[in-house]
Structure formats: structure tokens, C-alpha cells
Amino acid sequence: MRYVVTETELEALNFPDAPKMVSASYPGPKASEALALSAKVESMARGGGRMPIVMDRAFGVTFKDPDGNTFIDLSAGVGVSSVGRCHPKVVEAMRKQSEALMHSMEVNSTRRTELVVCMTALVTSSDTASSAASHRSARSHRTSMSVT
């Protein structure tokens, strides 16, 4: 399995025009409107709530605001830290999974069990402590999800 990504592959996973400002001022009129609405209806307790940035579309490590300005995303949100936003392989996996099963926290799930098995397999047998912890985690998930 190949884990190294070439520079060409990385460049293809971003908006090609980043960075690019198209509005005369920042935030532009559409972003300003979105920020005002957000301040009225959303909690500002979240991390970047008061930052004058509005993401409208995102791809890889780039995003566009509602005015069409393109930025390099230096925030790397929790869910995208390792692969970037809207990575094609992640989007495809989400699409495939959502066609089969979207939610099953309350009962046993073949998909969740498959995931735990795959995660356990990632740990090498030479790393005994990690392997033991992984097996304990798999067992606890199996037990905590059982219907009694």
C-alpha cells in the first residue's frame, strides 16, 4: 500500500486559483451578510465564531467564501486534519456507506464491527501494549453495544 502522495496529486486536491481575492474589500458583501446572520442565529462560543471568515465551499486545504474569494485553509478542522476538506476518497466512502447504513449506535452493526476489526488490524503485533489496548477497546465496544 502506498502512503506517499506526489506533489501533483496534492495540487489536484485544492482549488487551483488559491489564494485569490475577487471582492474589493474583505469581508465582501455576501460574506458580511452571512456573518451578520450567523451572529443573530448561532452561538459564538464555537472556536472561530467571531472570525470574519465564511466558508461556502471547501476542497483539500482551500476554501471559497460566498463572494468567490479563495483562501488557503490554515485551520484544518478536527475532522479533516489528515486528508483535507471534501477529499474525493472520503466523499466516495461516505456516499457508499450512507447508501448501506447511516446510523446504528443503539444496536449491533456489521459495519461498526468491520471498522473495529480493521482498526485492530492496523496495530502491528510487535507493539504489544498498543495491540492489547486496541483489543480491549474492540471488546469494550462489542460489549457496550450489545443488547441485553
DSSP file (Angstrom, degrees, kcal/mol; ACC not computed):
  #  RESIDUE AA STRUCTURE BP1 BP2  ACC     N-H-->O    O-->H-N    N-H-->O    O-->H-N    TCO  KAPPA ALPHA  PHI   PSI    X-CA   Y-CA   Z-CA
    1    1 A M              0   0    0      0, 0.0     2,-0.5     0, 0.0     0, 0.0   0.000 360.0 360.0 360.0 134.6    0.0    0.0    0.0
    2    2 A R        +     0   0    0      1,-0.1     0, 0.0     2,-0.0     0, 0.0  -0.799 360.0 171.6 -96.5 126.8    1.3    3.4   -1.0
    3    3 A Y        +     0   0    0     -2,-0.5     2,-0.4     2,-0.0    -1,-0.1   0.543  50.2  95.1-108.7 -11.8    1.1    6.2    1.6
    4    4 A V        -     0   0    0      1,-0.0     2,-0.5     0, 0.0    -2,-0.0  -0.675  60.2-153.2 -86.9 133.2    3.2    8.9   -0.1
    5    5 A V        -     0   0    0     -2,-0.4     2,-0.1     4,-0.0    -2,-0.0  -0.893  15.5-128.8-105.6 133.6    1.2   11.5   -2.1
    6    6 A T     >  -     0   0    0     -2,-0.5     4,-2.3     1,-0.1     5,-0.2  -0.339  22.4-112.2 -76.7 162.2    3.0   13.2   -5.0
    7    7 A E  H  > S+     0   0    0      1,-0.2     4,-2.4     2,-0.2     5,-0.2   0.874 119.1  54.0 -61.5 -37.6    3.0   17.0   -5.4
    8    8 A T  H  > S+     0   0    0      2,-0.2     4,-1.6     1,-0.2    -1,-0.2   0.905 108.2  49.2 -63.4 -42.2    0.9   16.7   -8.5
    9    9 A E  H  > S+     0   0    0      1,-0.2     4,-0.5     2,-0.2    -2,-0.2   0.899 111.3  50.2 -64.3 -40.3   -1.7   14.7   -6.6
   10   10 A L  H >< S+     0   0    0     -4,-2.3     3,-1.3     1,-0.2    -2,-0.2   0.916 107.9  52.4 -63.2 -43.7   -1.7   17.2   -3.8
   11   11 A E  H >< S+     0   0    0     -4,-2.4     3,-0.9     1,-0.3    -1,-0.2   0.841 104.2  57.3 -62.5 -32.8   -2.2   20.1   -6.2
   12   12 A A  H 3< S+     0   0    0     -4,-1.6    -1,-0.3     1,-0.3    -2,-0.2   0.643  96.6  65.8 -72.2 -13.9   -5.2   18.3   -7.7
   13   13 A L  T << S+     0   0    0     -3,-1.3    48,-0.4    -4,-0.5     2,-0.3  -0.030  98.3  60.0 -98.4  30.1   -6.9   18.2   -4.3
   14   14 A N  S <  S-     0   0    0     -3,-0.9    46,-0.2    46,-0.2    58,-0.1  -0.969  97.8 -86.5-147.7 159.3   -7.3   22.0   -4.0
   15   15 A F    >   -     0   0    0     44,-0.6     3,-1.6    -2,-0.3    48,-0.1  -0.608  41.2-139.8 -65.9 125.5   -9.0   24.9   -5.8
   16   16 A P  T 3  S+     0   0    0      0, 0.0    -1,-0.2     0, 0.0    -3,-0.0   0.702  94.8  59.8 -66.8 -19.4   -6.4   25.8   -8.4
   17   17 A D  T 3  S+     0   0    0      3,-0.1    53,-0.2    54,-0.0    -2,-0.1   0.404  82.1 161.8 -90.3   4.9   -6.9   29.6   -8.0
   18   18 A A    <   +     0   0    0     -3,-1.6    53,-0.1     1,-0.1     2,-0.1  -0.477  55.3  31.6 -74.8 141.0   -6.0   29.7   -4.3
   19   19 A P  S    S+     0   0    0      0, 0.0     2,-0.3     0, 0.0    52,-0.2   0.685  84.1 139.7 -83.5 149.3   -5.2   32.2   -3.0
   20   20 A K  B     -A   70   0A   0     50,-2.6    50,-3.2    -2,-0.1     2,-0.5  -0.922  34.2-155.9-156.1 126.2   -7.3   34.8   -4.9
   21   21 A M        +     0   0    0     -2,-0.3    48,-0.1    48,-0.2     5,-0.0  -0.902  19.9 164.0-103.0 126.7   -9.3   37.8   -3.7
   22   22 A V        +     0   0    0     -2,-0.5     2,-0.2     3,-0.1    -1,-0.1   0.607  52.7  84.1-114.0 -20.4  -12.1   39.0   -6.0
   23   23 A S  S    S-     0   0    0      1,-0.1     5,-0.0     2,-0.1    45,-0.0  -0.600  78.7-129.4 -84.4 148.4  -14.1   41.3   -3.7
   24   24 A A  S    S+     0   0    0     -2,-0.2     2,-0.3     1,-0.0    -1,-0.1   0.805  91.2  18.1 -66.6 -30.1  -12.9   44.9   -3.4
   25   25 A S  S    S-     0   0    0     -3,-0.0    -3,-0.1     2,-0.0    -2,-0.1  -0.909  92.1 -89.6-135.7 164.3  -12.9   44.7    0.4
   26   26 A Y  S    S+     0   0    0     -2,-0.3     2,-0.1     1,-0.2    -5,-0.0  -0.993 108.8  31.5-129.8 135.1  -12.9   41.9    2.9
   27   27 A P  S    S-     0   0    0      0, 0.0    -1,-0.2     0, 0.0    26,-0.1   0.559  96.7-143.9 -69.6 151.0  -15.2   40.6    4.1
   28   28 A G     >  -     0   0    0     -2,-0.1     4,-2.7     1,-0.1     5,-0.2  -0.081  30.9 -87.9 -73.0 179.9  -17.2   41.1    0.9
   29   29 A P  H  > S+     0   0    0      0, 0.0     4,-2.0     0, 0.0     5,-0.1   0.888 126.2  44.6 -63.0 -41.5  -20.9   41.9    0.7
   30   30 A K  H  > S+     0   0    0      2,-0.2     4,-2.3     1,-0.2     5,-0.1   0.904 115.1  48.0 -70.3 -40.6  -22.1   38.3    0.7
   31   31 A A  H  > S+     0   0    0      2,-0.2     4,-2.6     1,-0.2    -1,-0.2   0.902 110.8  52.3 -65.6 -39.9  -19.7   37.2    3.5
   32   32 A S  H  X S+     0   0    0     -4,-2.7     4,-2.2     2,-0.2    -2,-0.2   0.913 110.1  48.3 -61.0 -42.8  -20.7   40.3    5.6
   33   33 A E  H  X S+     0   0    0     -4,-2.0     4,-2.3     2,-0.2    -2,-0.2   0.915 112.2  48.7 -62.9 -43.9  -24.4   39.3    5.2
   34   34 A A  H  X S+     0   0    0     -4,-2.3     4,-2.5     1,-0.2    -2,-0.2   0.890 110.9  50.9 -64.1 -39.5  -23.6   35.7    6.2
   35   35 A L  H  X S+     0   0    0     -4,-2.6     4,-2.3     2,-0.2    -1,-0.2   0.898 109.8  49.8 -64.8 -41.0  -21.6   36.9    9.2
   36   36 A A  H  X S+     0   0    0     -4,-2.2     4,-1.2     2,-0.2    -2,-0.2   0.921 112.9  46.1 -64.5 -44.0  -24.4   39.1   10.4
   37   37 A L  H  X S+     0   0    0     -4,-2.3     4,-2.0     1,-0.2     3,-0.4   0.917 111.5  52.3 -64.7 -42.8  -27.0   36.3   10.1
   38   38 A S  H  X S+     0   0    0     -4,-2.5     4,-2.7     1,-0.2    -2,-0.2   0.899 106.1  53.9 -59.3 -42.1  -24.7   33.9   11.9
   39   39 A A  H  < S+     0   0    0     -4,-2.3    -1,-0.2     1,-0.2    -2,-0.2   0.811 111.7  46.8 -63.5 -29.6  -24.2   36.3   14.8
   40   40 A K  H  < S+     0   0    0     -4,-1.2    -1,-0.2    -3,-0.4    -2,-0.2   0.862 126.4  23.2 -78.1 -37.2  -28.0   36.5   15.1
   41   41 A V  H  < S+     0   0    0     -4,-2.0     2,-0.3    -5,-0.1    -2,-0.2   0.581 111.1  64.4-113.6 -11.2  -28.8   32.8   15.0
   42   42 A E  S  < S-     0   0    0     -4,-2.7     2,-0.3    -5,-0.2     0, 0.0  -0.802  81.2-104.4-116.6 156.8  -25.7   30.8   16.0
   43   43 A S    >   -     0   0    0     -2,-0.3     3,-0.6     1,-0.1    -3,-0.1  -0.585  17.2-154.5 -74.4 135.7  -23.7   30.5   19.2
   44   44 A M  T 3  S+     0   0    0     -2,-0.3     6,-0.3     1,-0.2     5,-0.2   0.319  77.6  93.4 -91.1   8.1  -20.4   32.4   19.1
   45   45 A A  T 3   +     0   0    0      4,-0.1    -1,-0.2     3,-0.1     5,-0.0   0.706  63.2  99.0 -72.6 -19.0  -19.0   30.0   21.7
   46   46 A R  S X  S-     0   0    0     -3,-0.6     3,-1.6     1,-0.1     4,-0.3  -0.257  93.6 -93.3 -68.8 160.5  -17.5   27.8   19.0
   47   47 A G  T 3  S+     0   0    0      1,-0.3     3,-0.3     2,-0.1    -1,-0.1   0.825 116.2  17.6 -42.2 -61.3  -13.9   28.2   18.1
   48   48 A G  T >  S+     0   0    0      1,-0.2     3,-1.8     2,-0.1     5,-0.3   0.065  83.6 129.9-105.7  24.7  -13.9   30.7   15.2
   49   49 A G  T <  S+     0   0    0     -3,-1.6    -1,-0.2     1,-0.3    -2,-0.1   0.795  78.1  36.9 -50.9 -38.5  -17.3   32.1   15.7
   50   50 A R  T 3  S+     0   0    0     -4,-0.3    -1,-0.3    -3,-0.3    -2,-0.1   0.403  87.9 114.8 -99.4   2.8  -16.3   35.8   15.7
   51   51 A M  S <  S-     0   0    0     -3,-1.8     2,-1.8     1,-0.1    -3,-0.0  -0.516  75.1-122.9 -70.6 140.8  -13.6   35.4   13.0
   52   52 A P  S    S+     0   0    0      0, 0.0     2,-0.4     0, 0.0    -1,-0.1  -0.183  76.1 112.5 -81.1  48.9  -14.6   37.4    9.8
   53   53 A I        -     0   0    0     -2,-1.8     2,-0.4    -5,-0.3    -2,-0.1  -0.969  44.2-172.1-124.2 136.1  -14.3   34.2    7.7
   54   54 A V        -     0   0    0     -2,-0.4     2,-0.6     0, 0.0   -23,-0.0  -0.984  11.6-152.1-129.0 120.3  -17.2   32.4    6.0
   55   55 A M        +     0   0    0     -2,-0.4    10,-0.2     1,-0.2     3,-0.1  -0.814  23.5 164.1 -91.0 125.5  -16.6   29.1    4.3
   56   56 A D  S    S+     0   0    0      8,-3.3     2,-0.3    -2,-0.6     9,-0.2   0.764  72.6   2.7-104.5 -42.7  -19.1   28.5    1.4
   57   57 A R  E     -B   64   0A   0      7,-1.6     7,-3.0     2,-0.0    -1,-0.5  -0.987  68.3-166.0-142.3 148.4  -17.3   25.6   -0.3
   58   58 A A  E     +B   63   0A   0     -2,-0.3     2,-0.3     5,-0.2     5,-0.2  -0.986  10.4 174.5-139.1 149.3  -14.1   23.7    0.6
   59   59 A F  E >   -B   62   0A   0      3,-2.6     3,-1.8    -2,-0.3   -44,-0.6  -0.902  63.0 -39.8-155.2 122.3  -11.7   21.4   -1.1
   60   60 A G  B 3  S-D   85   0B   0     25,-3.8    25,-3.1    -2,-0.3   -46,-0.2  -0.427 124.3 -21.8  62.4-124.9   -8.5   20.0    0.2
   61   61 A V  T 3  S+     0   0    0    -48,-0.4    12,-3.1    -2,-0.2     2,-0.3  -0.024 125.8  79.4-107.1  29.0   -6.7   22.7    2.1
   62   62 A T  E <   -BC  59  72A   0     -3,-1.8    -3,-2.6    10,-0.3     2,-0.3  -0.921  53.3-176.4-130.7 157.3   -8.5   25.5    0.3
   63   63 A F  E     -BC  58  71A   0      8,-2.0     8,-3.3    -2,-0.3     2,-0.4  -0.989  16.0-139.0-149.7 159.9  -11.9   27.1    0.6
   64   64 A K  E     -BC  57  70A   0     -7,-3.0    -8,-3.3    -2,-0.3    -7,-1.6  -0.918  15.1-141.4-116.9 144.7  -14.1   29.8   -1.1
   65   65 A D    >   -     0   0    0      4,-2.1     3,-2.0    -2,-0.4   -10,-0.1  -0.470  39.6 -92.2 -94.3 175.2  -16.3   32.3    0.7
   66   66 A P  T 3  S+     0   0    0      0, 0.0   -11,-0.1     0, 0.0    -1,-0.1   0.717 125.8  56.8 -62.7 -19.6  -19.7   33.4   -0.6
   67   67 A D  T 3  S-     0   0    0      2,-0.1    -3,-0.0   -39,-0.0     0, 0.0   0.504 121.1-105.0 -88.0  -4.5  -18.2   36.3   -2.6
   68   68 A G    <   +     0   0    0     -3,-2.0     2,-0.2     1,-0.3   -48,-0.0   0.478  69.6 147.0  94.6   2.8  -15.8   33.9   -4.5
   69   69 A N        -     0   0    0    -48,-0.1    -4,-2.1   -47,-0.0     2,-0.5  -0.516  38.8-143.8 -68.7 140.4  -12.6   34.7   -2.7
   70   70 A T  E     -AC  20  64A   0    -50,-3.2   -50,-2.6    -6,-0.2     2,-0.3  -0.932  20.3-175.6-114.9 130.4  -10.4   31.7   -2.5
   71   71 A F  E     - C   0  63A   0     -8,-3.3    -8,-2.0    -2,-0.5     2,-0.6  -0.838  31.9-118.1-123.0 156.0   -8.2   31.0    0.6
   72   72 A I  E     - C   0  62A   0     -2,-0.3     2,-0.8   -10,-0.2   -10,-0.3  -0.868  40.0-127.9 -87.9 124.1   -5.6   28.6    1.8
   73   73 A D        +     0   0    0    -12,-3.1     3,-0.1    -2,-0.6   -15,-0.0  -0.641  36.5 168.8 -82.0 108.8   -7.2   26.9    4.8
   74   74 A L        +     0   0    0     -2,-0.8    -1,-0.2     1,-0.1   -12,-0.0   0.358  65.6  74.7 -98.2   4.3   -4.8   27.1    7.7
   75   75 A S  S    S-     0   0    0    -14,-0.0    -1,-0.1     2,-0.0     6,-0.1   0.827  70.8-166.1 -87.5 -32.1   -7.4   26.0   10.3
   76   76 A A        -     0   0    0      4,-0.1     5,-0.2    -3,-0.1   -15,-0.1   0.937  24.8-131.7  43.0  72.5   -7.5   22.3    9.4
   77   77 A G    >>  -     0   0    0      3,-0.1     3,-2.0     1,-0.1     4,-0.7  -0.001  20.9 -99.9 -50.7 157.1  -10.7   21.4   11.3
   78   78 A V  G >4 S+     0   0    0      1,-0.3     3,-0.7     2,-0.2     4,-0.2   0.852 120.7  48.2 -50.3 -45.4  -10.8   18.4   13.5
   79   79 A G  G 34 S+     0   0    0      1,-0.2    -1,-0.3     2,-0.1    -2,-0.1   0.542 119.0  38.0 -78.0  -5.4  -12.5   16.1   11.1
   80   80 A V  G <> S+     0   0    0     -3,-2.0     4,-2.7     2,-0.1     3,-0.4   0.298  75.9 115.0-126.5   8.7  -10.2   17.0    8.1
   81   81 A S  T << S+     0   0    0     -4,-0.7    -2,-0.1    -3,-0.7    -3,-0.1   0.831  85.0  35.2 -53.4 -39.2   -6.8   17.3    9.7
   82   82 A S  T  4 S+     0   0    0     -4,-0.2    -1,-0.2     1,-0.1    -2,-0.1   0.721 131.7  22.0 -94.4 -20.2   -5.2   14.4    7.9
   83   83 A V  T  4 S-     0   0    0     -3,-0.4    -2,-0.2     1,-0.2    -1,-0.1   0.514  99.0-120.1-125.4  -7.1   -6.9   14.4    4.4
   84   84 A G    ><  -     0   0    0     -4,-2.7     3,-0.7    -7,-0.1     2,-0.3  -0.164  48.8 -44.7  86.8 171.8   -8.2   17.9    3.8
   85   85 A R  B 3  S-D   60   0B   0    -25,-3.1   -25,-3.8     1,-0.2   -23,-0.2  -0.571 119.1  -2.0 -82.0 138.4  -11.8   19.0    3.2
   86   86 A C  T 3  S-     0   0    0     -2,-0.3    -1,-0.2   -27,-0.2    -2,-0.1   0.813  78.6-171.7  55.3  37.8  -14.0   17.1    0.8
   87   87 A H    <>  -     0   0    0     -3,-0.7     4,-2.8     1,-0.1     3,-0.5  -0.407  27.0-127.7 -59.0 130.9  -11.3   14.6   -0.2
   88   88 A P  H  > S+     0   0    0      0, 0.0     4,-2.3     0, 0.0     5,-0.2   0.834 107.3  50.3 -54.6 -37.1  -12.7   12.6   -3.1
   89   89 A K  H  > S+     0   0    0      2,-0.2     4,-2.1     1,-0.2     5,-0.1   0.881 113.0  46.0 -70.6 -36.1  -11.9    9.2   -1.5
   90   90 A V  H  > S+     0   0    0     -3,-0.5     4,-2.6     2,-0.2     5,-0.2   0.920 112.7  50.2 -70.3 -43.6  -13.6   10.3    1.8
   91   91 A V  H  X S+     0   0    0     -4,-2.8     4,-2.5     1,-0.2    -2,-0.2   0.918 112.3  47.8 -59.9 -44.0  -16.6   11.7   -0.1
   92   92 A E  H  X S+     0   0    0     -4,-2.3     4,-2.8    -5,-0.3    -1,-0.2   0.914 111.4  49.7 -64.0 -43.3  -17.0    8.4   -2.0
   93   93 A A  H  X S+     0   0    0     -4,-2.1     4,-2.6     1,-0.2    -2,-0.2   0.897 112.0  48.9 -63.2 -39.1  -16.7    6.3    1.1
   94   94 A M  H  X S+     0   0    0     -4,-2.6     4,-2.7     2,-0.2    -2,-0.2   0.909 111.2  50.0 -65.9 -41.2  -19.3    8.5    2.8
   95   95 A R  H  X S+     0   0    0     -4,-2.5     4,-1.3     2,-0.2    -2,-0.2   0.948 113.3  45.4 -61.2 -48.6  -21.6    8.1   -0.2
   96   96 A K  H  X S+     0   0    0     -4,-2.8     4,-0.8     1,-0.2     3,-0.3   0.921 114.9  47.4 -61.9 -44.8  -21.2    4.3   -0.3
   97   97 A Q  H >X S+     0   0    0     -4,-2.6     4,-3.2     1,-0.2     3,-1.0   0.904 108.3  54.3 -64.9 -41.3  -21.7    4.0    3.5
   98   98 A S  H 3< S+     0   0    0     -4,-2.7    -1,-0.2     1,-0.3    -2,-0.2   0.757 104.1  56.4 -67.7 -22.6  -24.8    6.2    3.5
   99   99 A E  H 3< S+     0   0    0     -4,-1.3    -1,-0.3    -3,-0.3    -2,-0.2   0.737 117.8  34.2 -76.4 -22.0  -26.4    4.0    0.8
  100  100 A A  H << S-     0   0    0     -3,-1.0     2,-0.3    -4,-0.8    -2,-0.2   0.868 135.6 -19.2 -97.9 -46.9  -25.9    1.0    3.1
  101  101 A L     <  -     0   0    0     -4,-3.2    -1,-0.3    -5,-0.1    -2,-0.1  -0.869  46.7-177.2-167.7 125.6  -26.4    2.3    6.7
  102  102 A M  S    S+     0   0    0      1,-0.3     2,-0.3    -2,-0.3    -4,-0.1   0.781  72.8  12.7-100.9 -30.2  -26.2    5.8    8.2
  103  103 A H        +     0   0    0     -5,-0.1    -1,-0.3     1,-0.1     0, 0.0  -0.986  50.5 146.9-152.8 135.0  -26.7    5.3   11.9
  104  104 A S    >   +     0   0    0     -2,-0.3     3,-0.8    -3,-0.1    -1,-0.1   0.054  25.5 132.3-158.2  37.1  -26.8    2.3   14.2
  105  105 A M  T 3  S+     0   0    0      1,-0.2     4,-0.1     3,-0.0    -2,-0.0   0.788  73.8  56.5 -65.8 -26.6  -25.4    3.4   17.6
  106  106 A E  T 3  S+     0   0    0      2,-0.1     2,-0.3    41,-0.0    -1,-0.2   0.679 113.5  28.3 -84.3 -16.1  -28.3    1.7   19.5
  107  107 A V  S <  S-     0   0    0     -3,-0.8    39,-0.1     1,-0.1    38,-0.0  -0.859  98.3 -72.4-135.4 170.9  -27.9   -1.8   18.2
  108  108 A N        -     0   0    0     -2,-0.3     2,-0.4    37,-0.1     3,-0.1  -0.287  47.5-163.4 -61.7 149.9  -25.1   -4.1   16.8
  109  109 A S     >  -     0   0    0      1,-0.1     4,-2.2    -4,-0.1     5,-0.2  -0.994  25.3-148.8-141.9 129.6  -23.9   -3.2   13.4
  110  110 A T  H  > S+     0   0    0     -2,-0.4     4,-2.5     1,-0.2     5,-0.2   0.881 103.1  54.5 -62.5 -36.7  -21.9   -5.2   10.9
  111  111 A R  H  > S+     0   0    0      2,-0.2     4,-2.1     1,-0.2    -1,-0.2   0.914 108.7  46.1 -65.6 -43.6  -20.3   -2.0    9.6
  112  112 A R  H  > S+     0   0    0      2,-0.2     4,-2.5     1,-0.2    -1,-0.2   0.915 112.8  50.5 -65.8 -42.0  -19.1   -0.9   13.1
  113  113 A T  H  X S+     0   0    0     -4,-2.2     4,-2.4     1,-0.2    -2,-0.2   0.916 109.4  51.3 -61.8 -42.6  -17.7   -4.4   13.8
  114  114 A E  H  X S+     0   0    0     -4,-2.5     4,-2.4     1,-0.2    -1,-0.2   0.899 109.7  51.1 -59.7 -40.5  -15.9   -4.3   10.5
  115  115 A L  H  X S+     0   0    0     -4,-2.1     4,-2.8     2,-0.2    -2,-0.2   0.929 109.6  48.4 -63.3 -45.9  -14.4   -1.0   11.4
  116  116 A V  H  X S+     0   0    0     -4,-2.5     4,-2.4     1,-0.2    -1,-0.2   0.897 111.5  50.8 -62.8 -39.5  -13.2   -2.2   14.8
  117  117 A V  H  X S+     0   0    0     -4,-2.4     4,-2.1     2,-0.2    -1,-0.2   0.931 112.1  46.8 -62.8 -45.1  -11.6   -5.2   13.2
  118  118 A C  H  X S+     0   0    0     -4,-2.4     4,-1.1     1,-0.2    -2,-0.2   0.906 112.1  50.0 -63.5 -41.9   -9.8   -3.1   10.6
  119  119 A M  H  X S+     0   0    0     -4,-2.8     4,-0.6     1,-0.2     3,-0.4   0.902 110.7  50.0 -63.6 -39.8   -8.6   -0.7   13.3
  120  120 A T  H >< S+     0   0    0     -4,-2.4     3,-1.1     1,-0.2    -1,-0.2   0.887 106.8  55.5 -64.8 -38.7   -7.3   -3.6   15.3
  121  121 A A  H 3< S+     0   0    0     -4,-2.1    -1,-0.2     1,-0.2    -2,-0.2   0.745  95.5  67.4 -67.1 -23.0   -5.5   -5.0   12.3
  122  122 A L  H 3< S+     0   0    0     -4,-1.1     2,-0.5    -3,-0.4    -1,-0.2   0.766  83.6  85.2 -68.0 -24.6   -3.7   -1.6   11.9
  123  123 A V  S << S-     0   0    0     -3,-1.1     2,-0.1    -4,-0.6     5,-0.0  -0.658  84.7-126.9 -81.4 126.7   -1.8   -2.2   15.1
  124  124 A T    >   -     0   0    0     -2,-0.5     3,-1.2     1,-0.1     7,-0.2  -0.416  10.9-126.4 -73.4 149.2    1.3   -4.3   14.5
  125  125 A S  T 3  S+     0   0    0      1,-0.3    -1,-0.1    -4,-0.1     6,-0.1   0.699 106.7  67.3 -68.4 -17.6    1.7   -7.5   16.6
  126  126 A S  T 3  S+     0   0    0      1,-0.2     2,-1.3     2,-0.1    -1,-0.3   0.724  86.7  71.3 -75.3 -19.3    5.2   -6.2   17.6
  127  127 A D    <>  +     0   0    0     -3,-1.2     4,-2.8     1,-0.2    -1,-0.2  -0.684  65.8 175.4 -96.5  81.7    3.7   -3.4   19.5
  128  128 A T  H  > S+     0   0    0     -2,-1.3     4,-2.7     1,-0.2     5,-0.2   0.870  72.9  49.3 -59.3 -45.0    2.3   -5.4   22.4
  129  129 A A  H  > S+     0   0    0      2,-0.2     4,-2.3     1,-0.2    -1,-0.2   0.933 115.4  43.2 -64.1 -46.0    0.9   -2.6   24.5
  130  130 A S  H  > S+     0   0    0      2,-0.2     4,-2.6     1,-0.2    -2,-0.2   0.907 114.1  51.7 -65.9 -40.3   -0.9   -0.9   21.7
  131  131 A S  H  X S+     0   0    0     -4,-2.8     4,-2.4    -7,-0.2    -2,-0.2   0.924 110.5  47.7 -62.0 -44.1   -2.2   -4.2   20.4
  132  132 A A  H  X S+     0   0    0     -4,-2.7     4,-2.4     2,-0.2    -1,-0.2   0.908 112.6  49.1 -63.3 -42.0   -3.5   -5.1   23.9
  133  133 A A  H  X S+     0   0    0     -4,-2.3     4,-2.5     1,-0.2    -1,-0.2   0.898 110.6  50.8 -64.6 -39.8   -5.2   -1.6   24.2
  134  134 A S  H  X S+     0   0    0     -4,-2.6     4,-2.5     2,-0.2    -2,-0.2   0.913 110.8  48.2 -63.6 -42.7   -6.7   -2.0   20.8
  135  135 A H  H  X S+     0   0    0     -4,-2.4     4,-2.5     2,-0.2    -2,-0.2   0.896 111.0  51.0 -65.7 -39.7   -8.1   -5.4   21.6
  136  136 A R  H  X S+     0   0    0     -4,-2.4     4,-2.7     2,-0.2    -2,-0.2   0.921 110.9  49.4 -61.5 -42.9   -9.5   -4.1   24.9
  137  137 A S  H  X S+     0   0    0     -4,-2.5     4,-2.4     2,-0.2     5,-0.2   0.925 110.7  49.2 -62.3 -45.0  -11.2   -1.2   23.0
  138  138 A A  H  X S+     0   0    0     -4,-2.5     4,-2.2     1,-0.2    -1,-0.2   0.920 113.1  47.6 -61.2 -43.2  -12.7   -3.6   20.5
  139  139 A R  H  X S+     0   0    0     -4,-2.5     4,-2.6     1,-0.2    -2,-0.2   0.906 111.2  50.3 -65.3 -41.0  -14.0   -5.8   23.3
  140  140 A S  H  X S+     0   0    0     -4,-2.7     4,-3.1     2,-0.2    -1,-0.2   0.888 111.2  48.5 -67.7 -36.4  -15.4   -2.9   25.2
  141  141 A H  H  X S+     0   0    0     -4,-2.4     4,-1.5     2,-0.2    -1,-0.2   0.912 111.6  50.3 -66.7 -40.6  -17.2   -1.6   22.1
  142  142 A R  H  < S+     0   0    0     -4,-2.2     4,-0.3    -5,-0.2    -2,-0.2   0.928 116.2  41.8 -61.7 -44.1  -18.6   -5.0   21.4
  143  143 A T  H >< S+     0   0    0     -4,-2.6     3,-1.2     1,-0.2    -2,-0.2   0.918 113.3  50.9 -70.6 -44.7  -19.8   -5.3   25.0
  144  144 A S  H 3< S+     0   0    0     -4,-3.1    -1,-0.2     1,-0.3    -2,-0.2   0.730 111.8  48.7 -69.4 -19.8  -21.2   -1.7   25.3
  145  145 A M  T 3< S+     0   0    0     -4,-1.5    -1,-0.3    -5,-0.2    -2,-0.2   0.462  87.0 111.7 -97.4  -1.2  -23.2   -2.1   22.0
  146  146 A S    <   -     0   0    0     -3,-1.2     2,-0.6    -4,-0.3    -3,-0.0  -0.429  66.7-129.3 -74.4 145.9  -24.8   -5.5   22.9
  147  147 A V              0   0    0      1,-0.1    -2,-0.1    -2,-0.1    -1,-0.1  -0.844 360.0 360.0 -94.1 125.7  -28.5   -5.6   23.6
  148  148 A T              0   0    0     -2,-0.6    -1,-0.1     0, 0.0    -2,-0.0   0.416 360.0 360.0-110.8 360.0  -29.2   -7.4   26.8
